[in-house]
Amino acid sequence: MWTKDGPVVDLNNPNPDLRNRRILGLVIMHGFRYAGDSEWKGGDLYDPKTGHTYKGKMSLVLRNTLELRGYVLIPLFGRTTSWTRFEPK
């Protein structure tokens, strides 16, 4: 991600030492373990827009569609987004 003024950095990170790192290439998902049946659990998700880290789970619902759910405490208190794999023409 870039702006006309240069690269976008992680300004909302709660750790002041990390606020100058670039968003481009930033690892935002880590620690997931395959739980079977096209599902991964036990990971953490970092949202650079807010600077918050959430628990997460994800599942492959179609060959090119990954559903990612970030939540607080239990999955009931969260939000799901769908990511679609880019396929060049």
Sequence and secondary structure as in RCSB ss.txt:
>XXXX:A:sequence
MWTKDGPVVDLNNPNPDLRNRRILGLVIMHGFRYAGDSEWKGGDLYDPKTGHTYKGKMSLVLRNTLELRGYVLIP
LFGRTTSWTRFEPK
>XXXX:A:secstr
 EETTEE B TT SSGGGTTSBSTT   EE  EEEETTEEEEEEEEETTTTEEEEEEEEEEETTEEEEEEESSST
TSEEEEEEE     
